[in-house]
Each structure stands twice: as C-alpha cells, then as structure tokens.
C-alpha cells in the first residue's frame, strides 16, 4: 500500500503545472560586437570538440530538450503586457549566421530560447515578395494590402492622393485595441519613426514614402488633403496617445529652414516644427519630455514622465559598429537602452501596456550587402529582447518576436566548424577562385564579384578585407539595392498564451493572436458578460492543484 501511495504521489507531482523559467546568458557589453570573434570561435570550438565527438553529447542534449518541452505548461492566463519585436529583414539564415558571429553554431540568440515557434507567410496582395509597409499593415491591422502602402485597402492604387474618399482607411489595429482597453502604448525603432514598419502602427497612406509634406508635394498631391506621415504621428488619434516614441527621423519633423541639434536641415515645406508642436500638445496631456541624444535619454526619470519623444538622428540611427567607428557612444542609445527606457515609462500604467520594438537596421544593412553589419544588428536586437524579458515577468508579459520579411543572403559552402562565418568559405574547383560563406542573390555586391571588363569572370576576392564593417559581400545580379526575400519567417513567443503562436499561418493572424492573449479588441473581457465555458476552464485550471492535494490527503487518511 505504501509503495502504491508513493507511485501515486510521483504521478501527481508529474502532472502539476510547472513554471518555465527562461535563462539567458549575461548581457554583453556593447563593444563586444565590435571586436573580431574569430579567436573566440576557435577557442570555443577546441573546448567543445571532444564532447561533440561522442554520441552521448547529442543524446543528452536531445533528452534535455525533450524534458523541457514535457514540463512546459500552456497557461490560459491573460497577458497584461505585450511586447512585439520585429527584426526587419531578419531571415532564418540571418539568425543562423548570427549564432556563429556570437560564438558557435550550437549557441542560441535570446529569443531562440523562447518555448514556442511558428511561421508566417509574408506576401502582399499584389506582390509575391513584400515590403515593410504591406507587411506592417498585416501584423498591426490584420489585413493584407498592396506593396508600398500603409493601412489602405488593396482596391486603391498606390499614389492615390485623396485615398480617404474611398473609405479606404477603416483599419483599426493592435495599438487602438490596446488604448481602448486602457493600456499604455509606444514604439521604438532604429529607423526613422515615420519609416514603414513603425508608421504601420498609426498611419494611413497610399504611399509609404510620404513621410513629410515635401514627398507629398513631389508626387503632385495637396498636402492639406493628403496628410504626411510625420504630421499624422503628432495628431492622429492613436499616435497622439503613444506614451513613448523613440527612433530617428528629425528631418521629417522640421522645416527646411531649420537645422536640428546636429546641424542637419529639415525636409518640410510647410514651415511647421512638428517637434515643437508635439511638445506643446503633450504638455497639456501630462508630463512630457523630448530628448535627442543618449545622455538625455538615460537621464529621464520614468516615474515623472508621461510622454516621451526621442529622435536621435536626422534620418535612421547609425549602425552599432558605426557608432564605435565614430566614437559616438555618448550620442546614440542602443536598441536595448531605448527598449529599457520605454518599458520603464509604460509599465507605470496599472492596466498594462503594448510596446512595439523594431530592429530596423538589419534590413538596411542587408540592402547594402553589408553582411557583417546585418549580423551585428541582429545581435543587438537579440540583446534588446533579453533586456525586455529580464525587465518583465513571464507570468503577465507576452513577448512575440518575428520578422516582417526575409532577404536574399545565403549561408553556404560546406565550411568547417570554427571558420569565421564572415570570411572565405573555400575555393571553387571550377574557376579556382575563393568564395565567401555568406553571399547575396542580388545587390551592390555584384560589383565586388564580377570583372567589369568581362562579366563572365569572377574577381579574386582573396585580398578583400572582410573584417571591415562596410565590406560588401558578393552578389549575383547587379541592382542598386539588394531585395527582400519571399520565404516564410519565424515567430518566437514567450509568456501568457504563447502556445497559440505555433504552426504556419498568415501574417495577418498575428495581431489577433496578441489581442486574444491580452483580451483586447474583439476579445476584450467584459465582466458583465463572461463566457461560461471560458470561466469554467479558468476555474478548473486554477483549482487543479487544490483538487490534487485533496486526493492525496484522502489517500493518506485511507492508508492510516
């Protein structure tokens, strides 16, 4: 009888829900990514090689992974907070190569340790391979539209000036749902805050390029009828109520007669200083602050700040490696620092918050075929996610990590373990010339790949300095800018209801999954009209431990 009791107790303990605790490596210093990682790679490879040569290493690894998955629970808990990360252009190949850039193939980026993984399809209504505007609309508003447009229905052609006449902007997306539920909202990006991805959270435009009135006028539209994206940022109902806006893009907010803090002129033709207008507007709404450099951002008292606008460049923020090259560490914050500042301002709200964070520089680097920078920016993005997870709890904060689209960079060549992923892979047995592990299907790297006098012959790249951060990587087709890729991209999730993000689905599903987890939008929980079945399920989940212990008590009493 006693043996039977022990067996029952063990079985019950195995059925008990267990909290999954994510563990991450210590956050590295910013300049970690500026140093060459080749020696680190080789040292780690030598240390791991002996273990990896025995089958037990791989069997134990598989068993550990299985154990973690068996112990995962799928809590039907509400997400008080949602942090939505987009790595712009972060393809699966980019993620894999970044692992090696940071140490070794068997390492994990912070978000790869999240327990749930899915995939989304990224195409536009009229394009197989998308841009960041149509994808941004998909993952914020839940609707697929045309290439190059923001929150305007696909029946309206691009560059239509008076698109609002067509009732084309009836979109209500994730940020509006959050605000209607009483949650604080904000956006963080390394690009201009009027760029396609962040703009998709608040703006409607028949052309993503209408970031200031100058672009509107250039396309022969009336700027009073076709309102530019920067002006929408200040006055649209959703973006006006953003508690935090951090990124670049001062030029779109300032008139051409005005120079910003670093001497760059604005783009606006209407003479409006939208930074000043934002400040005046938000002074009436609460305690507000505008900052333009890292020092000012880090000195902000989050407890005394209701609204925060930070614009750290005229255009996009500098690349992380470029910041080090120019010794500008005191001028521009990292993505992790901006993310931390945003969370500290937003988390004061008792109803919770929804924050959007974009690692936009991954995409910019890929377009220039700067592979080293793309991997470094992915590492910075990973660090920002790690910071977000450390500042929040898995019990009440859902973190979703994805990409808007892919890129054409390939990771190839049968390279040996320990080789620098950013270096030469091997030599071709056909033409006797070396080739790199990373290369692109198209883009400016073409000019470093083929002899301009004889395009049938490749150039000898053996003397190229692949340690230089702006070294272009080989490309097959000559284009002024490398293009996006059309394959599906990954979704990583951690926190309440994270398990519903698994599988393969349309990108337009993402905002509804987040809304469901947070009980906002159409899934808002009305206390006066609860679903009986859902309530019963929650009650059963919460009472399960009590029922189990009651069973144990009864068994013990019967034994005694």
MIDREN-243135 format. One line per field, with one value per residue (C-alpha): x, y negated, z negated; residue in one letter; residue number from 1. Coordinates in pm, 1 decimal. Layout:
xx: X	...
yy: Y	...
zz: Z	...
r: a	...
k: NUM	...
***
This chain:
xx: 0.0	281.8	450.2	126.7	93.2	445.7	370.6	50.0	234.6	500.9	240.3	51.3	371.8	446.9	105.1	141.0	183.4	541.5	661.6	902.3	1188.4	1383.5	1755.7	1974.6	2345.4	2466.3	2414.3	2743.2	2893.9	2812.0	3166.2	3165.4	3026.9	3290.1	3574.2	3658.1	3505.1	3736.2	3961.3	3656.6	3511.9	3828.3	3878.2	3522.7	3544.3	3851.9	3681.7	3360.6	3510.4	3594.0	3246.4	3072.7	3266.5	3080.1	2720.8	2631.9	2665.1	2391.2	2167.5	2185.6	2111.0	1802.6	1682.1	1723.6	1522.3	1250.5	1236.2	1192.3	910.9	731.9	750.0	613.6	268.1	19.7	-134.6	-467.8	-369.3	-431.9	-131.2	-132.6	152.8	252.1	592.8	603.3	951.6	1011.9	1359.1	1320.3	1456.9	1570.3	1564.8	1621.2	1962.4	2046.1	1958.8	2169.3	2473.0	2444.2	2478.1	2821.8	2905.6	2843.4	3021.4	2926.0	2659.6	2520.6	2459.7	2118.3	2007.9	1794.1	1463.9	1558.3	1526.7	1159.4	947.6	718.5	796.3	574.4	599.4	409.0	356.7	465.4	337.2	132.9	-195.2	-16.4	342.4	493.8	784.8	667.9	793.4	777.2	463.3	223.9	369.1	343.9	-22.0	-67.1	84.0	-71.8	-415.1	-468.5	-530.6	-312.7	-283.2	-71.7	303.0	426.9	108.5	6.7	-338.3	-516.0	-726.8	-588.4	-861.9	-697.9	-394.4	-65.3	-5.4	-379.9	-379.8	-726.5	-746.4	-975.4	-1264.3	-1276.8	-1340.8	-1004.6	-874.9	-1127.3	-845.3	-844.9	-535.3	-344.2	-247.3	-604.2	-737.0	-481.4	-565.9	-939.6	-867.4	-685.1	-332.8	-32.8	128.6	458.9	700.4	1079.6	1287.8	1640.1	1494.5	1303.8	986.1	799.9	952.5	726.1	734.2	668.8	435.0	214.0	118.0	-50.9	-58.5	-265.7	-100.6	-130.5	248.7	490.5	728.6	505.1	695.1	694.8	492.5	789.0	735.7	360.6	415.1	674.9	408.4	171.7	-73.0	-222.2	-51.5	-362.6	-573.0	-303.6	-159.4	203.0	308.5	507.1	206.5	-8.7	236.7	168.3	-206.0	-359.2	-579.5	-371.7	-19.0	-110.0	-170.4	155.8	336.5	673.2	814.7	1187.7	1393.8	1530.9	1376.8	1411.5	1426.3	1061.8	955.2	1143.5	1111.9	1389.8	1492.3	1569.0	1876.6	1848.3	2075.7	2347.4	2332.7	2112.9	1832.6	1471.2	1268.7	933.7	796.7	508.3	731.2	595.5	816.9	641.6	879.4	770.7	406.4	436.6	585.9	312.4	37.2	166.5	243.3	-133.8	-176.6	78.2	446.8	632.1	993.7	1177.7	1533.7	1777.8	2083.5	2175.3	2277.6	1940.8	1754.3	1940.2	1877.4	1499.1	1306.8	1048.0	834.9	793.2	745.9	405.7	503.1	849.0	968.2	1325.9	1467.6	1836.6	1923.3	1811.6	1739.7	1800.0	2016.6	2377.9	2472.8	2610.2	2951.0	2943.4	2880.8	3206.3	3391.6	3292.7	3326.4	2966.3	2867.5	2755.0	2530.7	2318.4	2145.8	2142.8	1821.2	1840.3	1865.5	1569.0	1368.6	1450.4	1354.3	1024.1	931.0	1005.9	772.7	495.1	485.5	350.9	8.4	-197.6	-383.4	-58.1	95.0	161.5	505.3	637.8	1016.6	1184.0	1541.0	1522.6	1893.2	1916.2	1719.9	1920.1	2247.0	2119.6	2004.1	2365.5	2501.0	2683.3	2668.6	2884.5	2662.7	2345.5	2467.9	2584.8	2248.4	2076.9	2297.2	2190.2	1828.3	1874.4	2020.6	1718.7	1485.1	1693.9	1663.4	1285.8	1248.9	1461.0	1255.7	923.4	763.7	659.4	351.7	194.9	401.6	373.5	677.8	639.2	943.4	921.2	1033.5	838.7	1012.2	1330.1	1635.2	1842.8	2152.3	2257.0	2465.6	2654.2	2976.4	3049.9	3262.1	3443.4	3347.1	3541.9	3574.6	3484.0	3128.3	3214.8	3522.9	3625.2	3447.7	3655.8	3787.6	3582.3	3705.9	3569.2	3742.0	3995.3	3876.9	3765.8	3408.5	3254.0	3027.6	2773.4	2659.1	2355.4	2134.7	2146.2	2251.1	2552.8	2783.4	2770.2	3035.1	3274.2	3200.2	3248.9	3513.6	3354.3	3566.5	3449.5	3129.2	3174.0	3466.0	3458.8	3703.5	3964.0	3830.1	4118.6	4261.3	3930.5	3922.1	3621.7	3694.4	3596.9	3242.3	3128.8	3279.3	3013.5	2953.7	2924.1	2600.2	2481.1	2258.4	2352.9	2094.6	2118.7	1977.1	1954.7	1595.9	1381.8	1316.9	975.7	1007.2	815.0	966.9	972.9	765.8	903.8	678.9	717.1	467.1	89.0	-83.9	247.6	149.5	-112.7	163.6	283.5	222.5	220.2	-29.3	-87.0	98.0	-241.5	-316.2	-51.3	-244.7	-545.6	-332.3	-182.5	-524.8	-667.0	-381.0	-428.1	-809.8	-829.8	-1010.2	-1291.2	-1164.2	-1195.6	-1321.6	-1649.1	-1703.5	-2081.4	-2086.5	-1834.1	-1835.2	-1939.7	-1719.0	-1410.6	-1476.4	-1518.3	-1192.3	-1004.8	-1158.8	-1064.7	-706.4	-668.9	-831.5	-637.3	-356.8	-615.7	-802.3	-480.1	-377.1	-725.7	-689.8	-353.6	-499.9	-782.6	-538.2	-317.6	-614.6	-731.0	-383.6	-368.2
yy: 0.0	-237.8	-166.8	-239.5	-567.9	-672.5	-592.0	-799.1	-1092.6	-1080.9	-1070.2	-1364.1	-1565.5	-1499.2	-1633.0	-1952.1	-2267.9	-2392.5	-2741.9	-2757.0	-2989.3	-3127.3	-3156.5	-3384.9	-3448.6	-3772.7	-4079.8	-4154.5	-4498.7	-4698.4	-4689.0	-4306.7	-4304.4	-4546.9	-4300.6	-4019.4	-3693.7	-3459.0	-3378.6	-3327.0	-3089.2	-2882.5	-2868.4	-2754.6	-2504.8	-2343.1	-2316.9	-2163.8	-1936.7	-1647.3	-1626.8	-1659.9	-1366.8	-1129.0	-1025.6	-1076.9	-1454.9	-1464.7	-1209.6	-1402.2	-1727.0	-1575.7	-1435.5	-1773.5	-1942.3	-1678.1	-1720.0	-2096.0	-2051.7	-1796.1	-2033.5	-2330.6	-2437.9	-2623.5	-2869.1	-3013.7	-3339.3	-3692.3	-3891.4	-4219.6	-4341.3	-4263.7	-4345.3	-4288.2	-4273.0	-4287.3	-4224.5	-4398.7	-4164.8	-3907.7	-3591.4	-3244.5	-3249.2	-3574.1	-3420.7	-3109.9	-3309.8	-3543.3	-3247.1	-3180.2	-3551.1	-3547.4	-3225.7	-2894.5	-2707.6	-2543.8	-2876.4	-3042.7	-3400.4	-3519.5	-3473.5	-3127.0	-3012.4	-3101.8	-2785.8	-2832.9	-2871.5	-2931.4	-3067.4	-3331.0	-3395.8	-3743.6	-3815.2	-4126.2	-4121.9	-4224.8	-4102.4	-3762.5	-3929.4	-4205.6	-4533.9	-4659.2	-4865.4	-4593.7	-4353.6	-4618.0	-4663.4	-4286.0	-4240.0	-4553.9	-4570.3	-4210.2	-4289.2	-4220.1	-4513.8	-4627.2	-4677.9	-5019.7	-5128.1	-5171.1	-5074.7	-5149.1	-4874.9	-4684.7	-4815.5	-5160.2	-5205.4	-5326.4	-5706.1	-5781.6	-6129.1	-6150.5	-5787.4	-5863.1	-5930.0	-5555.9	-5472.3	-5304.9	-5374.1	-5195.6	-4989.3	-4953.9	-4778.1	-4647.2	-4984.2	-5117.9	-4798.0	-4837.0	-5201.4	-5127.2	-4870.2	-5132.0	-5011.5	-5236.8	-5213.1	-5303.9	-5240.4	-5202.0	-5169.4	-5215.9	-5367.4	-5691.8	-5683.6	-5765.7	-5469.4	-5190.1	-4949.0	-5194.1	-5401.7	-5096.5	-5118.8	-5458.2	-5598.2	-5563.0	-5644.3	-5538.9	-5568.4	-5478.0	-5744.2	-6033.8	-6077.8	-6459.4	-6708.7	-6750.6	-6397.2	-6458.1	-6772.0	-6594.5	-6341.3	-6628.7	-6580.0	-6854.0	-6824.8	-6962.2	-6680.3	-6412.7	-6439.6	-6325.9	-6053.0	-6280.5	-6506.0	-6201.4	-6089.7	-6406.7	-6439.7	-6100.8	-5975.7	-5662.1	-5804.8	-6120.6	-5893.5	-5698.3	-5731.3	-5660.0	-5728.1	-5656.3	-5636.7	-5858.3	-6093.6	-6454.6	-6569.9	-6478.7	-6681.3	-7004.7	-7274.3	-7306.0	-7643.4	-7486.1	-7286.0	-7013.6	-6970.0	-6811.9	-7062.6	-6873.4	-7063.7	-6956.8	-6848.7	-7015.4	-7277.0	-7396.1	-7569.5	-7358.5	-7241.9	-6920.7	-6851.1	-7179.1	-7105.2	-6759.9	-6918.4	-7181.6	-6926.6	-6678.3	-6938.7	-6976.3	-6598.3	-6533.6	-6543.5	-6524.6	-6520.4	-6544.9	-6406.2	-6392.2	-6203.3	-5906.2	-6112.2	-6285.6	-5956.6	-5786.0	-6083.8	-6065.1	-5995.4	-5744.0	-5796.6	-6161.7	-6117.0	-6052.7	-6114.1	-6064.7	-6156.9	-6073.2	-6147.7	-6060.7	-6122.9	-6328.5	-6002.2	-5645.8	-5576.9	-5484.0	-5118.7	-4983.9	-4922.3	-5270.2	-5423.8	-5267.8	-5368.6	-5731.1	-5716.2	-5831.1	-5607.5	-5907.6	-6036.1	-5741.7	-5489.6	-5119.2	-4941.1	-4772.2	-5108.8	-5250.3	-4935.8	-4962.0	-5329.9	-5258.1	-4973.6	-5184.4	-5460.0	-5225.6	-4984.1	-5251.6	-5201.7	-4971.1	-4824.2	-4721.5	-4817.2	-4720.4	-4809.9	-4771.1	-4744.2	-4725.3	-4627.1	-4813.1	-4833.3	-4462.3	-4537.2	-4848.9	-4656.0	-4370.1	-4616.1	-4737.6	-4378.4	-4467.2	-4117.1	-4193.4	-4484.5	-4278.9	-4010.4	-4265.9	-4442.3	-4106.3	-4055.2	-4398.4	-4306.6	-3985.0	-4182.6	-4417.6	-4118.5	-3978.8	-4309.7	-4313.8	-3962.0	-4047.2	-4360.9	-4176.2	-3859.0	-3558.8	-3542.0	-3857.9	-3970.2	-3811.8	-3872.4	-3796.2	-3809.3	-3792.4	-3948.6	-4137.4	-3962.2	-3786.4	-3881.9	-3712.3	-3640.8	-3274.6	-3079.6	-2811.2	-2642.1	-2332.2	-2538.8	-2370.7	-2430.8	-2719.8	-2911.2	-3276.9	-3293.0	-3632.2	-3510.4	-3292.3	-2956.3	-2766.2	-2772.4	-2676.7	-2370.5	-2525.0	-2864.7	-2821.6	-3137.1	-3171.6	-3233.9	-3352.5	-3167.5	-3449.8	-3592.6	-3758.4	-3673.2	-4035.7	-4387.6	-4617.8	-4332.2	-4230.2	-4490.9	-4325.7	-3985.0	-4011.4	-4168.5	-4476.5	-4413.5	-4054.1	-3979.0	-3606.9	-3603.2	-3638.5	-3862.7	-3725.3	-3826.9	-3680.1	-4026.5	-4178.9	-4292.1	-4106.8	-4241.1	-4590.1	-4654.0	-4806.4	-4543.2	-4445.2	-4074.1	-3903.0	-3930.8	-3756.2	-4015.0	-4386.3	-4602.2	-4942.0	-4784.0	-4418.2	-4295.8	-4124.6	-3750.5	-3587.1	-3286.3	-3243.2	-3395.6	-3267.0	-3370.5	-3314.9	-3354.7	-3357.2	-3432.4	-3403.1	-3223.7	-3188.9	-2838.2	-2971.9	-3114.6	-2773.8	-2643.8	-2808.7	-3086.0	-3418.1	-3720.6	-3886.0	-3641.1	-3790.3	-4092.9	-3874.5	-3624.6	-3906.6	-4063.8	-3731.1	-3680.0	-4030.7	-4024.7	-4344.2	-4438.4	-4199.3	-3970.0	-4226.3	-4066.0	-4218.6	-4130.1	-4154.1	-3910.2	-3633.6	-3319.7	-3038.2	-2778.5	-3000.2	-3086.8	-2723.2	-2635.9	-2904.7	-2792.3	-2431.6	-2527.9	-2733.2	-2470.5	-2173.2	-2184.8	-2202.7	-1902.6	-1702.1	-1774.9	-1685.2	-1349.6	-1294.0	-1378.0	-1132.5	-856.9	-923.1	-911.1	-584.5	-434.9	-547.4
zz: 0.0	-88.9	245.6	426.3	237.6	340.0	703.8	691.0	534.2	806.4	1081.2	932.9	898.7	1265.1	1363.7	1162.6	1374.6	1355.5	1418.4	1713.1	1625.3	1918.3	1852.9	2056.2	2068.8	1907.6	2123.2	2301.9	2317.4	2629.0	2764.7	2751.7	3103.5	3230.5	3175.9	3412.6	3293.9	3481.7	3183.8	2964.6	3220.0	3238.1	2862.3	2803.4	3086.4	2935.9	2597.4	2736.3	2999.1	2770.3	2616.0	2951.0	3091.7	2860.5	2923.7	2556.8	2600.7	2864.2	2691.0	2363.6	2548.1	2710.0	2377.3	2208.9	2482.3	2456.3	2078.9	2110.3	2360.8	2143.4	1847.6	2039.6	1940.5	2155.5	1909.0	2013.2	1846.5	1966.4	2089.9	1904.2	2124.3	2483.2	2632.9	3007.0	3161.1	3535.3	3674.6	4007.4	4276.1	4019.2	4227.8	4078.3	4249.2	4070.6	3735.0	3802.2	3914.3	3614.1	3379.3	3526.9	3521.9	3146.5	3067.1	3223.4	3416.7	3104.2	2928.7	2907.5	2951.9	2660.5	2840.3	2966.3	2606.4	2610.7	2579.4	2880.7	3251.1	3552.9	3907.7	4103.0	4475.3	4578.5	4932.1	5027.9	5219.3	5539.4	5477.7	5405.0	5224.6	4987.8	4848.7	4491.3	4546.6	4658.4	4400.1	4126.9	4209.5	4190.8	3846.1	3695.1	3858.5	3965.8	4334.3	4638.2	4876.5	5172.1	5184.5	5066.9	4887.1	4523.1	4392.2	4721.2	4880.0	5177.8	5409.8	5400.7	5632.6	5489.5	5509.2	5496.4	5341.6	5187.8	5084.1	4788.9	5029.4	5092.8	4726.0	4750.9	4400.9	4185.0	4035.0	3658.0	3535.3	3237.1	3084.9	3098.9	2941.6	2661.7	2599.0	2593.7	2321.0	2113.6	2190.9	2247.2	2592.1	2752.3	3039.9	3056.4	3373.2	3508.5	3828.3	3878.0	3666.9	3989.8	4174.5	4296.7	4001.4	3715.6	3935.0	3988.0	3621.1	3658.6	4014.8	4330.2	4660.5	5023.2	5042.2	4765.2	4897.1	4793.5	4467.3	4487.8	4689.3	4927.9	5065.5	5089.3	5297.9	5511.9	5609.9	5702.3	5415.2	5197.8	4854.8	4683.2	4825.4	4826.6	4479.4	4448.6	4205.4	3969.3	3922.1	3860.5	3591.0	3393.2	3447.7	3531.7	3250.0	3194.0	3221.8	3032.5	2733.4	2764.9	2433.6	2595.6	2943.4	2983.3	3302.6	3578.4	3832.8	3715.9	4078.9	4138.0	3834.9	3909.2	4180.4	4435.7	4291.7	3952.6	3856.4	3594.2	3292.4	3508.7	3793.8	4043.6	4214.0	4208.2	4511.1	4450.5	4691.6	4473.5	4217.3	3932.2	3648.6	3550.4	3261.3	3105.1	3184.5	3025.3	2712.5	2683.0	2740.0	2483.9	2218.8	2198.1	2164.7	1887.2	1801.2	2134.0	2246.9	2578.2	2596.6	2887.1	2756.6	2540.1	2238.2	2225.0	2268.2	1983.1	1753.5	1793.6	1472.3	1592.1	1280.2	1369.7	1744.9	1900.9	2264.2	2414.3	2764.7	2858.4	3203.1	3218.4	3584.0	3881.0	4064.2	3941.3	3637.1	3703.5	3713.4	3386.7	3545.6	3697.6	3355.6	3238.3	3553.8	3496.6	3115.1	3083.4	2791.1	2586.3	2865.7	2974.4	2749.3	2825.4	2911.6	2570.4	2393.9	2584.1	2506.9	2137.4	2124.9	2299.6	2064.8	1757.4	1878.0	1993.6	1701.1	1466.3	1621.8	1397.5	1697.4	1865.8	2198.3	2559.4	2694.4	3049.5	3094.3	3435.2	3510.8	3840.1	3915.7	4000.2	4315.0	4403.6	4383.2	4599.3	4867.5	4890.8	4874.6	4552.2	4406.5	4101.0	4002.6	4058.0	3818.3	3564.4	3572.8	3520.5	3214.4	3085.4	3149.6	2950.7	2664.9	2659.0	2633.6	2349.2	2164.5	2218.0	2079.4	1772.9	1701.3	1719.1	1591.1	1794.8	1573.7	1717.4	2020.3	2363.5	2583.6	2954.3	3181.8	3560.4	3886.8	4148.6	4438.9	4541.2	4751.6	5021.4	4812.2	4823.3	4572.1	4764.6	4868.9	4652.9	4415.4	4126.8	3768.3	3625.4	3951.4	3947.6	4084.0	4232.4	4415.9	4708.7	4723.5	4978.1	5335.0	5637.7	5824.7	6146.2	6169.0	5887.9	5709.5	5345.1	5235.4	4908.9	4666.3	4690.7	5022.6	5180.9	5476.3	5593.3	5497.8	5496.6	5402.7	5768.7	5845.8	5599.5	5753.3	6131.4	6352.3	6517.1	6827.3	6854.0	6666.7	6730.4	6487.8	6112.5	5932.7	5695.3	5352.8	5152.9	5080.0	4969.5	4606.5	4469.3	4120.7	4243.5	4127.7	4458.4	4685.5	4937.5	4984.2	5324.0	5520.0	5834.5	6004.4	6026.4	5851.1	5682.6	5367.2	5263.7	5249.9	4992.0	4993.2	5013.7	4781.9	4457.6	4143.9	3787.6	3486.9	3135.5	2830.6	2452.8	2177.7	2135.5	2425.5	2610.7	2720.9	2963.8	3187.0	3311.6	3664.6	4005.6	4074.1	4248.2	4111.1	4069.5	3786.6	3557.5	3423.5	3345.9	3155.2	2947.8	2896.1	2780.9	2535.6	2393.0	2410.5	2612.5	2933.7	3009.7	2735.0	2457.2	2140.2	2029.6	1660.4	1706.8	1997.8	1934.7	2140.3	1908.3	2072.5	2061.0	1699.1	1611.2	1786.8	1594.3	1268.1	1335.2	1418.5	1100.7	879.1	1020.4	760.3	478.8	616.3	644.0	286.0	168.4	344.6	178.5	-162.4	-112.9	-14.2	-316.0	-551.7	-397.8	-447.8	-808.5
r: x	x	x	x	x	x	x	x	x	x	x	x	x	x	x	x	x	x	x	x	x	x	x	x	x	x	x	x	x	x	x	x	x	x	x	x	x	x	x	x	x	x	x	x	x	x	x	x	x	x	x	x	x	x	x	x	x	x	x	x	x	x	x	x	x	x	x	x	x	x	x	x	x	x	x	x	x	x	x	x	x	x	x	x	x	x	x	x	x	x	x	x	x	x	x	x	x	x	x	x	x	x	x	x	x	x	x	x	x	x	x	x	x	x	x	x	x	x	x	x	x	x	x	x	x	x	x	x	x	x	x	x	x	x	x	x	x	x	x	x	x	x	x	x	x	x	x	x	x	x	x	x	x	x	x	x	x	x	x	x	x	x	x	x	x	x	x	x	x	x	x	x	x	x	x	x	x	x	x	x	x	x	x	x	x	x	x	x	x	x	x	x	x	x	x	x	x	x	x	x	x	x	x	x	x	x	x	x	x	x	x	x	x	x	x	x	x	x	x	x	x	x	x	x	x	x	x	x	x	x	x	x	x	x	x	x	x	x	x	x	x	x	x	x	x	x	x	x	x	x	x	x	x	x	x	x	x	x	x	x	x	x	x	x	x	x	x	x	x	x	x	x	x	x	x	x	x	x	x	x	x	x	x	x	x	x	x	x	x	x	x	x	x	x	x	x	x	x	x	x	x	x	x	x	x	x	x	x	x	x	x	x	x	x	x	x	x	x	x	x	x	x	x	x	x	x	x	x	x	x	x	x	x	x	x	x	x	x	x	x	x	x	x	x	x	x	x	x	x	x	x	x	x	x	x	x	x	x	x	x	x	x	x	x	x	x	x	x	x	x	x	x	x	x	x	x	x	x	x	x	x	x	x	x	x	x	x	x	x	x	x	x	x	x	x	x	x	x	x	x	x	x	x	x	x	x	x	x	x	x	x	x	x	x	x	x	x	x	x	x	x	x	x	x	x	x	x	x	x	x	x	x	x	x	x	x	x	x	x	x	x	x	x	x	x	x	x	x	x	x	x	x	x	x	x	x	x	x	x	x	x	x	x	x	x	x	x	x	x	x	x	x	x	x	x	x	x	x	x	x	x	x	x	x	x	x	x	x	x	x	x	x	x	x	x	x	x	x	x	x	x	x	x	x	x	x	x	x	x	x	x	x	x	x	x	x	x	x	x	x	x	x	x	x	x	x	x	x	x	x	x	x	x	x	x	x	x	x	x	x	x	x	x	x	x	x	x	x	x	x	x	x	x	x	x	x	x	x	x	x
k: 1	2	3	4	5	6	7	8	9	10	11	12	13	14	15	16	17	18	19	20	21	22	23	24	25	26	27	28	29	30	31	32	33	34	35	36	37	38	39	40	41	42	43	44	45	46	47	48	49	50	51	52	53	54	55	56	57	58	59	60	61	62	63	64	65	66	67	68	69	70	71	72	73	74	75	76	77	78	79	80	81	82	83	84	85	86	87	88	89	90	91	92	93	94	95	96	97	98	99	100	101	102	103	104	105	106	107	108	109	110	111	112	113	114	115	116	117	118	119	120	121	122	123	124	125	126	127	128	129	130	131	132	133	134	135	136	137	138	139	140	141	142	143	144	145	146	147	148	149	150	151	152	153	154	155	156	157	158	159	160	161	162	163	164	165	166	167	168	169	170	171	172	173	174	175	176	177	178	179	180	181	182	183	184	185	186	187	188	189	190	191	192	193	194	195	196	197	198	199	200	201	202	203	204	205	206	207	208	209	210	211	212	213	214	215	216	217	218	219	220	221	222	223	224	225	226	227	228	229	230	231	232	233	234	235	236	237	238	239	240	241	242	243	244	245	246	247	248	249	250	251	252	253	254	255	256	257	258	259	260	261	262	263	264	265	266	267	268	269	270	271	272	273	274	275	276	277	278	279	280	281	282	283	284	285	286	287	288	289	290	291	292	293	294	295	296	297	298	299	300	301	302	303	304	305	306	307	308	309	310	311	312	313	314	315	316	317	318	319	320	321	322	323	324	325	326	327	328	329	330	331	332	333	334	335	336	337	338	339	340	341	342	343	344	345	346	347	348	349	350	351	352	353	354	355	356	357	358	359	360	361	362	363	364	365	366	367	368	369	370	371	372	373	374	375	376	377	378	379	380	381	382	383	384	385	386	387	388	389	390	391	392	393	394	395	396	397	398	399	400	401	402	403	404	405	406	407	408	409	410	411	412	413	414	415	416	417	418	419	420	421	422	423	424	425	426	427	428	429	430	431	432	433	434	435	436	437	438	439	440	441	442	443	444	445	446	447	448	449	450	451	452	453	454	455	456	457	458	459	460	461	462	463	464	465	466	467	468	469	470	471	472	473	474	475	476	477	478	479	480	481	482	483	484	485	486	487	488	489	490	491	492	493	494	495	496	497	498	499	500	501	502	503	504	505	506	507	508	509	510	511	512	513	514	515	516	517	518	519	520	521	522	523	524	525	526	527	528	529	530	531	532	533	534	535	536	537	538	539	540	541	542	543	544	545	546	547	548	549	550	551	552	553	554	555	556	557	558	559	560
***
